[in-house]
Amino acid sequence: MLKIGVLGAGQLGKIHIKCIQEICNVELIGFFDSNFEHAQIIAKEYHTKLYSSMESLIADADVITIATPTNTHFECAFYTLKKSKHVFIEKPLTNSIEEAKILMDIAREANVKVQVGHVERFNAAFIASQPYIQQPMFIETHRLAHFNSINKKESVILDLMIDDIDIIISIVKSNIRKISASGVAVVSETPDIANARIEFDNGCVANITASRISLKNMQKMRIFQRDAYISMDFLSKESEIIKIKNIDSTEIPSNPNSINFGLNNENKQLSLEKPNVIDSNSIKTELESFISSIIENKPTKVPIFEGYQALDVARKILEKIELSSGC
């Protein structure tokens, strides 16, 4: 049975603790958090052991999940990987590209499993939509949130936009040709609202908007491809697929949502399909996936290199904004 320890008992760390306690064939041995007073409360609430140090927790564990602030990811992961323990690390992978490169090298030497917590890959709406995604031509995303003082020191690019960056890279599968970006700091010292345009070598274009000063929450992605349009709502976990296909003039639409129209003297059918979305706890699903990769010795769903790729693009977007606006 795998022994798992959690570093960090903040908002995400508490979720990790709860989810791991619900996963079969693993043992939560405890956690460590540098805020001892807060950690004591969490230990009592979740009936789990509070370790006195990061080092003692790592020594007892086979697997460590890192849910500490981003500026501590490198230190925590560096020490854990040096001890040859499997590591799940929340996004963004690290603060800097240089730190991410070092962790990739150490992970390779340690020959252990590493997964980065890009949780939207495990969102039920995205999972249901994946079979329909083929060669996207244009992608549009909106990720809007109420201002959260907990994250005010992190730019909206690394805080929110990076989730969409990761998904886009994973489905486009092409080198990036050009990045354009703009953003402003409204209520903090870092960009609070930003827009980025990513152009890929294969012709695909992604237009990404992220804001944490919105009056409402929104997490939507729209994908346009040849003869199809895919819409995903990550918050409501809903997905819609609109397809356009050629039909015989005598064919009767079998789908009640179908609409026939003529285009270039061709008979086409427009049909709306709603994939069967199986609701789930995305964080629990990604942790289960990581554990499965260890037990079955198979690649992780979001390997460290892909976490590095998302961070690299996010950092380039931030650099573009800083150069243009002085944020």
Contacts in CASP RR format, 6 or more apart in sequence:
PFRMAT RR
TARGET T0000
AUTHOR 0000-0000-0000
METHOD contacts of the structure
MODEL  1
MLKIGVLGAGQLGKIHIKCIQEICNVELIGFFDSNFEHAQIIAKEYHTKL
YSSMESLIADADVITIATPTNTHFECAFYTLKKSKHVFIEKPLTNSIEEA
KILMDIAREANVKVQVGHVERFNAAFIASQPYIQQPMFIETHRLAHFNSI
NKKESVILDLMIDDIDIIISIVKSNIRKISASGVAVVSETPDIANARIEF
DNGCVANITASRISLKNMQKMRIFQRDAYISMDFLSKESEIIKIKNIDST
EIPSNPNSINFGLNNENKQLSLEKPNVIDSNSIKTELESFISSIIENKPT
KVPIFEGYQALDVARKILEKIELSSGC
1 25 0 8 1.000
1 26 0 8 1.000
1 27 0 8 1.000
2 25 0 8 1.000
2 26 0 8 1.000
2 27 0 8 1.000
2 62 0 8 1.000
2 63 0 8 1.000
2 291 0 8 1.000
2 294 0 8 1.000
2 295 0 8 1.000
3 26 0 8 1.000
3 27 0 8 1.000
3 29 0 8 1.000
3 60 0 8 1.000
3 61 0 8 1.000
3 62 0 8 1.000
3 63 0 8 1.000
4 20 0 8 1.000
4 26 0 8 1.000
4 27 0 8 1.000
4 28 0 8 1.000
4 29 0 8 1.000
4 61 0 8 1.000
4 62 0 8 1.000
4 63 0 8 1.000
4 64 0 8 1.000
4 65 0 8 1.000
4 291 0 8 1.000
5 20 0 8 1.000
5 28 0 8 1.000
5 29 0 8 1.000
5 30 0 8 1.000
5 31 0 8 1.000
5 57 0 8 1.000
5 60 0 8 1.000
5 61 0 8 1.000
5 63 0 8 1.000
5 64 0 8 1.000
5 65 0 8 1.000
6 13 0 8 1.000
6 16 0 8 1.000
6 17 0 8 1.000
6 20 0 8 1.000
6 28 0 8 1.000
6 30 0 8 1.000
6 31 0 8 1.000
6 32 0 8 1.000
6 64 0 8 1.000
6 65 0 8 1.000
6 67 0 8 1.000
7 31 0 8 1.000
7 32 0 8 1.000
7 33 0 8 1.000
7 54 0 8 1.000
7 57 0 8 1.000
7 64 0 8 1.000
7 65 0 8 1.000
7 66 0 8 1.000
7 67 0 8 1.000
7 68 0 8 1.000
7 76 0 8 1.000
7 80 0 8 1.000
8 31 0 8 1.000
8 32 0 8 1.000
8 33 0 8 1.000
8 34 0 8 1.000
8 66 0 8 1.000
8 67 0 8 1.000
8 68 0 8 1.000
9 17 0 8 1.000
9 31 0 8 1.000
9 33 0 8 1.000
9 35 0 8 1.000
9 38 0 8 1.000
9 39 0 8 1.000
9 42 0 8 1.000
9 67 0 8 1.000
10 33 0 8 1.000
10 38 0 8 1.000
10 42 0 8 1.000
10 67 0 8 1.000
11 150 0 8 1.000
12 67 0 8 1.000
12 90 0 8 1.000
12 283 0 8 1.000
13 31 0 8 1.000
13 65 0 8 1.000
13 67 0 8 1.000
14 42 0 8 1.000
14 46 0 8 1.000
15 67 0 8 1.000
15 283 0 8 1.000
16 65 0 8 1.000
16 67 0 8 1.000
16 283 0 8 1.000
16 287 0 8 1.000
17 28 0 8 1.000
17 30 0 8 1.000
17 31 0 8 1.000
17 42 0 8 1.000
17 46 0 8 1.000
17 48 0 8 1.000
18 46 0 8 1.000
19 281 0 8 1.000
19 283 0 8 1.000
19 284 0 8 1.000
19 287 0 8 1.000
20 26 0 8 1.000
20 28 0 8 1.000
20 65 0 8 1.000
20 287 0 8 1.000
21 28 0 8 1.000
21 46 0 8 1.000
21 48 0 8 1.000
22 284 0 8 1.000
23 284 0 8 1.000
23 287 0 8 1.000
23 288 0 8 1.000
23 291 0 8 1.000
25 291 0 8 1.000
25 295 0 8 1.000
26 63 0 8 1.000
26 291 0 8 1.000
28 48 0 8 1.000
29 49 0 8 1.000
29 57 0 8 1.000
29 60 0 8 1.000
29 61 0 8 1.000
30 48 0 8 1.000
30 49 0 8 1.000
30 50 0 8 1.000
30 51 0 8 1.000
30 57 0 8 1.000
31 39 0 8 1.000
31 42 0 8 1.000
31 43 0 8 1.000
31 48 0 8 1.000
31 49 0 8 1.000
31 50 0 8 1.000
31 51 0 8 1.000
31 57 0 8 1.000
32 39 0 8 1.000
32 50 0 8 1.000
32 51 0 8 1.000
32 52 0 8 1.000
32 53 0 8 1.000
32 54 0 8 1.000
32 56 0 8 1.000
32 57 0 8 1.000
33 39 0 8 1.000
33 42 0 8 1.000
33 50 0 8 1.000
39 50 0 8 1.000
40 50 0 8 1.000
42 48 0 8 1.000
42 50 0 8 1.000
43 49 0 8 1.000
43 50 0 8 1.000
51 57 0 8 1.000
51 60 0 8 1.000
54 76 0 8 1.000
54 79 0 8 1.000
55 79 0 8 1.000
57 64 0 8 1.000
58 64 0 8 1.000
58 79 0 8 1.000
58 80 0 8 1.000
58 83 0 8 1.000
58 85 0 8 1.000
59 83 0 8 1.000
61 85 0 8 1.000
62 85 0 8 1.000
62 86 0 8 1.000
63 85 0 8 1.000
63 86 0 8 1.000
63 87 0 8 1.000
63 88 0 8 1.000
63 291 0 8 1.000
63 294 0 8 1.000
64 76 0 8 1.000
64 80 0 8 1.000
64 85 0 8 1.000
64 86 0 8 1.000
64 87 0 8 1.000
64 88 0 8 1.000
65 87 0 8 1.000
65 88 0 8 1.000
65 89 0 8 1.000
65 90 0 8 1.000
65 287 0 8 1.000
66 73 0 8 1.000
66 76 0 8 1.000
66 77 0 8 1.000
66 80 0 8 1.000
66 87 0 8 1.000
66 88 0 8 1.000
66 89 0 8 1.000
66 90 0 8 1.000
67 90 0 8 1.000
68 76 0 8 1.000
68 90 0 8 1.000
70 92 0 8 1.000
70 94 0 8 1.000
70 95 0 8 1.000
70 154 0 8 1.000
70 158 0 8 1.000
71 95 0 8 1.000
73 89 0 8 1.000
73 90 0 8 1.000
73 92 0 8 1.000
73 93 0 8 1.000
73 94 0 8 1.000
73 95 0 8 1.000
73 99 0 8 1.000
74 94 0 8 1.000
74 95 0 8 1.000
74 96 0 8 1.000
74 99 0 8 1.000
74 102 0 8 1.000
74 103 0 8 1.000
76 89 0 8 1.000
77 87 0 8 1.000
77 89 0 8 1.000
77 94 0 8 1.000
77 103 0 8 1.000
77 114 0 8 1.000
78 102 0 8 1.000
78 103 0 8 1.000
78 106 0 8 1.000
80 87 0 8 1.000
81 87 0 8 1.000
81 103 0 8 1.000
81 106 0 8 1.000
81 107 0 8 1.000
81 110 0 8 1.000
81 112 0 8 1.000
81 114 0 8 1.000
82 106 0 8 1.000
82 110 0 8 1.000
84 110 0 8 1.000
84 111 0 8 1.000
84 112 0 8 1.000
85 112 0 8 1.000
86 112 0 8 1.000
86 113 0 8 1.000
86 114 0 8 1.000
86 290 0 8 1.000
86 294 0 8 1.000
87 107 0 8 1.000
87 112 0 8 1.000
87 113 0 8 1.000
87 114 0 8 1.000
87 115 0 8 1.000
88 114 0 8 1.000
88 115 0 8 1.000
88 117 0 8 1.000
88 287 0 8 1.000
88 290 0 8 1.000
89 114 0 8 1.000
89 115 0 8 1.000
89 116 0 8 1.000
89 117 0 8 1.000
90 116 0 8 1.000
90 117 0 8 1.000
91 116 0 8 1.000
91 117 0 8 1.000
91 118 0 8 1.000
91 119 0 8 1.000
91 162 0 8 1.000
91 163 0 8 1.000
91 166 0 8 1.000
91 307 0 8 1.000
91 310 0 8 1.000
92 158 0 8 1.000
92 162 0 8 1.000
92 307 0 8 1.000
92 310 0 8 1.000
92 311 0 8 1.000
92 314 0 8 1.000
93 100 0 8 1.000
93 103 0 8 1.000
93 116 0 8 1.000
93 304 0 8 1.000
93 307 0 8 1.000
93 308 0 8 1.000
93 310 0 8 1.000
93 311 0 8 1.000
94 100 0 8 1.000
94 103 0 8 1.000
94 311 0 8 1.000
96 315 0 8 1.000
97 308 0 8 1.000
97 311 0 8 1.000
97 312 0 8 1.000
97 315 0 8 1.000
100 304 0 8 1.000
100 307 0 8 1.000
100 308 0 8 1.000
100 311 0 8 1.000
100 312 0 8 1.000
101 308 0 8 1.000
103 114 0 8 1.000
103 304 0 8 1.000
104 304 0 8 1.000
104 305 0 8 1.000
104 308 0 8 1.000
107 114 0 8 1.000
107 304 0 8 1.000
113 290 0 8 1.000
113 293 0 8 1.000
113 294 0 8 1.000
113 300 0 8 1.000
114 300 0 8 1.000
114 303 0 8 1.000
114 304 0 8 1.000
115 286 0 8 1.000
115 289 0 8 1.000
115 290 0 8 1.000
115 293 0 8 1.000
115 300 0 8 1.000
115 301 0 8 1.000
115 302 0 8 1.000
115 303 0 8 1.000
115 304 0 8 1.000
116 302 0 8 1.000
116 303 0 8 1.000
116 304 0 8 1.000
116 306 0 8 1.000
116 307 0 8 1.000
116 310 0 8 1.000
117 286 0 8 1.000
117 302 0 8 1.000
118 162 0 8 1.000
118 163 0 8 1.000
118 166 0 8 1.000
118 167 0 8 1.000
118 302 0 8 1.000
118 306 0 8 1.000
118 307 0 8 1.000
118 310 0 8 1.000
119 163 0 8 1.000
119 282 0 8 1.000
119 283 0 8 1.000
119 286 0 8 1.000
120 126 0 8 1.000
120 163 0 8 1.000
120 164 0 8 1.000
120 166 0 8 1.000
120 167 0 8 1.000
120 234 0 8 1.000
120 282 0 8 1.000
121 166 0 8 1.000
121 167 0 8 1.000
121 170 0 8 1.000
121 286 0 8 1.000
121 301 0 8 1.000
121 302 0 8 1.000
122 280 0 8 1.000
122 282 0 8 1.000
122 283 0 8 1.000
122 285 0 8 1.000
122 286 0 8 1.000
122 289 0 8 1.000
122 301 0 8 1.000
123 232 0 8 1.000
123 234 0 8 1.000
123 237 0 8 1.000
123 282 0 8 1.000
124 237 0 8 1.000
124 277 0 8 1.000
124 278 0 8 1.000
124 279 0 8 1.000
124 280 0 8 1.000
124 282 0 8 1.000
125 232 0 8 1.000
125 233 0 8 1.000
125 234 0 8 1.000
125 236 0 8 1.000
125 237 0 8 1.000
125 238 0 8 1.000
125 239 0 8 1.000
125 277 0 8 1.000
126 167 0 8 1.000
126 221 0 8 1.000
126 232 0 8 1.000
126 234 0 8 1.000
126 239 0 8 1.000
127 277 0 8 1.000
127 278 0 8 1.000
128 239 0 8 1.000
128 275 0 8 1.000
128 276 0 8 1.000
128 277 0 8 1.000
128 278 0 8 1.000
129 223 0 8 1.000
129 230 0 8 1.000
129 232 0 8 1.000
129 239 0 8 1.000
129 241 0 8 1.000
129 275 0 8 1.000
130 171 0 8 1.000
131 275 0 8 1.000
132 228 0 8 1.000
132 230 0 8 1.000
132 241 0 8 1.000
132 275 0 8 1.000
133 171 0 8 1.000
133 223 0 8 1.000
133 225 0 8 1.000
133 230 0 8 1.000
134 225 0 8 1.000
134 226 0 8 1.000
134 228 0 8 1.000
135 202 0 8 1.000
135 204 0 8 1.000
135 225 0 8 1.000
135 226 0 8 1.000
136 171 0 8 1.000
136 172 0 8 1.000
136 204 0 8 1.000
136 223 0 8 1.000
136 224 0 8 1.000
136 225 0 8 1.000
137 203 0 8 1.000
137 204 0 8 1.000
137 205 0 8 1.000
137 224 0 8 1.000
137 225 0 8 1.000
137 226 0 8 1.000
138 204 0 8 1.000
138 205 0 8 1.000
138 206 0 8 1.000
138 207 0 8 1.000
138 223 0 8 1.000
138 224 0 8 1.000
139 168 0 8 1.000
139 171 0 8 1.000
139 172 0 8 1.000
139 204 0 8 1.000
139 205 0 8 1.000
139 206 0 8 1.000
139 207 0 8 1.000
139 221 0 8 1.000
139 222 0 8 1.000
139 223 0 8 1.000
139 224 0 8 1.000
140 206 0 8 1.000
140 207 0 8 1.000
140 208 0 8 1.000
140 221 0 8 1.000
140 222 0 8 1.000
140 224 0 8 1.000
141 164 0 8 1.000
141 168 0 8 1.000
141 206 0 8 1.000
141 207 0 8 1.000
141 208 0 8 1.000
141 209 0 8 1.000
141 220 0 8 1.000
141 221 0 8 1.000
141 222 0 8 1.000
142 209 0 8 1.000
142 218 0 8 1.000
142 219 0 8 1.000
142 220 0 8 1.000
143 160 0 8 1.000
143 161 0 8 1.000
143 163 0 8 1.000
143 164 0 8 1.000
143 208 0 8 1.000
143 209 0 8 1.000
143 210 0 8 1.000
143 211 0 8 1.000
143 218 0 8 1.000
143 219 0 8 1.000
143 220 0 8 1.000
144 209 0 8 1.000
144 210 0 8 1.000
144 211 0 8 1.000
144 212 0 8 1.000
144 214 0 8 1.000
144 216 0 8 1.000
144 217 0 8 1.000
144 218 0 8 1.000
144 219 0 8 1.000
145 160 0 8 1.000
145 211 0 8 1.000
145 212 0 8 1.000
145 214 0 8 1.000
145 217 0 8 1.000
146 212 0 8 1.000
146 213 0 8 1.000
146 214 0 8 1.000
146 215 0 8 1.000
146 216 0 8 1.000
146 217 0 8 1.000
147 187 0 8 1.000
147 192 0 8 1.000
147 212 0 8 1.000
147 213 0 8 1.000
148 212 0 8 1.000
151 159 0 8 1.000
151 212 0 8 1.000
152 187 0 8 1.000
152 188 0 8 1.000
152 189 0 8 1.000
152 190 0 8 1.000
153 188 0 8 1.000
153 189 0 8 1.000
153 190 0 8 1.000
154 190 0 8 1.000
155 190 0 8 1.000
155 191 0 8 1.000
155 194 0 8 1.000
155 318 0 8 1.000
155 327 0 8 1.000
156 190 0 8 1.000
156 191 0 8 1.000
156 192 0 8 1.000
156 193 0 8 1.000
156 194 0 8 1.000
156 210 0 8 1.000
156 211 0 8 1.000
156 212 0 8 1.000
157 191 0 8 1.000
157 194 0 8 1.000
157 196 0 8 1.000
157 210 0 8 1.000
157 314 0 8 1.000
157 317 0 8 1.000
157 318 0 8 1.000
157 321 0 8 1.000
158 311 0 8 1.000
158 314 0 8 1.000
158 318 0 8 1.000
159 210 0 8 1.000
159 212 0 8 1.000
160 210 0 8 1.000
160 211 0 8 1.000
160 212 0 8 1.000
161 194 0 8 1.000
161 196 0 8 1.000
161 208 0 8 1.000
161 210 0 8 1.000
161 314 0 8 1.000
161 317 0 8 1.000
162 310 0 8 1.000
162 311 0 8 1.000
162 314 0 8 1.000
164 208 0 8 1.000
164 210 0 8 1.000
164 221 0 8 1.000
165 198 0 8 1.000
165 208 0 8 1.000
165 310 0 8 1.000
165 313 0 8 1.000
165 314 0 8 1.000
165 317 0 8 1.000
166 302 0 8 1.000
166 306 0 8 1.000
166 307 0 8 1.000
166 309 0 8 1.000
166 310 0 8 1.000
167 221 0 8 1.000
168 198 0 8 1.000
168 206 0 8 1.000
168 208 0 8 1.000
169 306 0 8 1.000
169 309 0 8 1.000
169 310 0 8 1.000
169 313 0 8 1.000
170 306 0 8 1.000
171 223 0 8 1.000
172 200 0 8 1.000
172 202 0 8 1.000
172 204 0 8 1.000
172 206 0 8 1.000
174 200 0 8 1.000
174 201 0 8 1.000
174 202 0 8 1.000
174 203 0 8 1.000
174 204 0 8 1.000
175 200 0 8 1.000
175 201 0 8 1.000
176 198 0 8 1.000
176 199 0 8 1.000
176 200 0 8 1.000
176 201 0 8 1.000
176 313 0 8 1.000
177 199 0 8 1.000
177 200 0 8 1.000
177 201 0 8 1.000
177 203 0 8 1.000
178 198 0 8 1.000
178 199 0 8 1.000
179 196 0 8 1.000
179 197 0 8 1.000
179 198 0 8 1.000
179 199 0 8 1.000
179 313 0 8 1.000
179 316 0 8 1.000
179 317 0 8 1.000
179 320 0 8 1.000
180 196 0 8 1.000
180 197 0 8 1.000
180 320 0 8 1.000
181 194 0 8 1.000
181 195 0 8 1.000
181 196 0 8 1.000
181 197 0 8 1.000
181 317 0 8 1.000
181 318 0 8 1.000
181 320 0 8 1.000
181 321 0 8 1.000
181 324 0 8 1.000
182 194 0 8 1.000
182 195 0 8 1.000
182 320 0 8 1.000
182 321 0 8 1.000
182 324 0 8 1.000
182 325 0 8 1.000
183 191 0 8 1.000
183 193 0 8 1.000
183 194 0 8 1.000
183 195 0 8 1.000
183 321 0 8 1.000
183 324 0 8 1.000
183 325 0 8 1.000
183 327 0 8 1.000
184 191 0 8 1.000
184 192 0 8 1.000
184 193 0 8 1.000
184 194 0 8 1.000
184 325 0 8 1.000
184 327 0 8 1.000
185 191 0 8 1.000
185 192 0 8 1.000
185 327 0 8 1.000
186 192 0 8 1.000
186 193 0 8 1.000
186 213 0 8 1.000
187 213 0 8 1.000
190 327 0 8 1.000
191 318 0 8 1.000
191 321 0 8 1.000
191 325 0 8 1.000
191 327 0 8 1.000
192 211 0 8 1.000
192 212 0 8 1.000
192 213 0 8 1.000
193 209 0 8 1.000
193 210 0 8 1.000
193 211 0 8 1.000
193 212 0 8 1.000
193 213 0 8 1.000
194 209 0 8 1.000
194 210 0 8 1.000
194 211 0 8 1.000
194 317 0 8 1.000
194 321 0 8 1.000
195 207 0 8 1.000
195 208 0 8 1.000
195 209 0 8 1.000
195 210 0 8 1.000
196 206 0 8 1.000
196 207 0 8 1.000
196 208 0 8 1.000
196 317 0 8 1.000
196 320 0 8 1.000
197 205 0 8 1.000
197 206 0 8 1.000
197 207 0 8 1.000
197 208 0 8 1.000
198 205 0 8 1.000
198 206 0 8 1.000
198 208 0 8 1.000
198 313 0 8 1.000
199 205 0 8 1.000
200 206 0 8 1.000
217 235 0 8 1.000
218 235 0 8 1.000
219 233 0 8 1.000
219 234 0 8 1.000
219 235 0 8 1.000
220 231 0 8 1.000
220 232 0 8 1.000
220 233 0 8 1.000
220 234 0 8 1.000
220 235 0 8 1.000
221 231 0 8 1.000
221 232 0 8 1.000
221 234 0 8 1.000
222 229 0 8 1.000
222 230 0 8 1.000
222 231 0 8 1.000
222 232 0 8 1.000
223 229 0 8 1.000
223 230 0 8 1.000
223 231 0 8 1.000
223 232 0 8 1.000
224 230 0 8 1.000
227 243 0 8 1.000
227 244 0 8 1.000
227 245 0 8 1.000
228 241 0 8 1.000
228 242 0 8 1.000
228 243 0 8 1.000
228 244 0 8 1.000
229 241 0 8 1.000
229 242 0 8 1.000
230 239 0 8 1.000
230 240 0 8 1.000
230 241 0 8 1.000
230 242 0 8 1.000
231 239 0 8 1.000
231 240 0 8 1.000
231 241 0 8 1.000
231 242 0 8 1.000
232 238 0 8 1.000
232 239 0 8 1.000
233 239 0 8 1.000
237 277 0 8 1.000
237 279 0 8 1.000
238 274 0 8 1.000
238 277 0 8 1.000
239 274 0 8 1.000
239 275 0 8 1.000
239 277 0 8 1.000
240 272 0 8 1.000
240 273 0 8 1.000
240 274 0 8 1.000
241 272 0 8 1.000
241 273 0 8 1.000
241 274 0 8 1.000
241 275 0 8 1.000
242 270 0 8 1.000
242 271 0 8 1.000
242 272 0 8 1.000
242 273 0 8 1.000
243 270 0 8 1.000
243 271 0 8 1.000
243 273 0 8 1.000
244 268 0 8 1.000
244 269 0 8 1.000
244 270 0 8 1.000
245 268 0 8 1.000
245 269 0 8 1.000
245 271 0 8 1.000
246 266 0 8 1.000
246 267 0 8 1.000
246 268 0 8 1.000
246 269 0 8 1.000
247 253 0 8 1.000
247 260 0 8 1.000
247 267 0 8 1.000
247 268 0 8 1.000
247 269 0 8 1.000
248 267 0 8 1.000
249 267 0 8 1.000
251 267 0 8 1.000
251 269 0 8 1.000
253 259 0 8 1.000
253 260 0 8 1.000
253 269 0 8 1.000
253 271 0 8 1.000
255 271 0 8 1.000
255 272 0 8 1.000
255 273 0 8 1.000
257 271 0 8 1.000
257 272 0 8 1.000
257 273 0 8 1.000
258 269 0 8 1.000
258 270 0 8 1.000
258 271 0 8 1.000
258 272 0 8 1.000
259 269 0 8 1.000
259 270 0 8 1.000
259 271 0 8 1.000
260 267 0 8 1.000
260 268 0 8 1.000
260 269 0 8 1.000
260 270 0 8 1.000
261 268 0 8 1.000
261 270 0 8 1.000
262 268 0 8 1.000
286 301 0 8 1.000
286 302 0 8 1.000
289 300 0 8 1.000
289 301 0 8 1.000
290 300 0 8 1.000
290 301 0 8 1.000
292 298 0 8 1.000
293 299 0 8 1.000
293 300 0 8 1.000
293 301 0 8 1.000
321 327 0 8 1.000
END
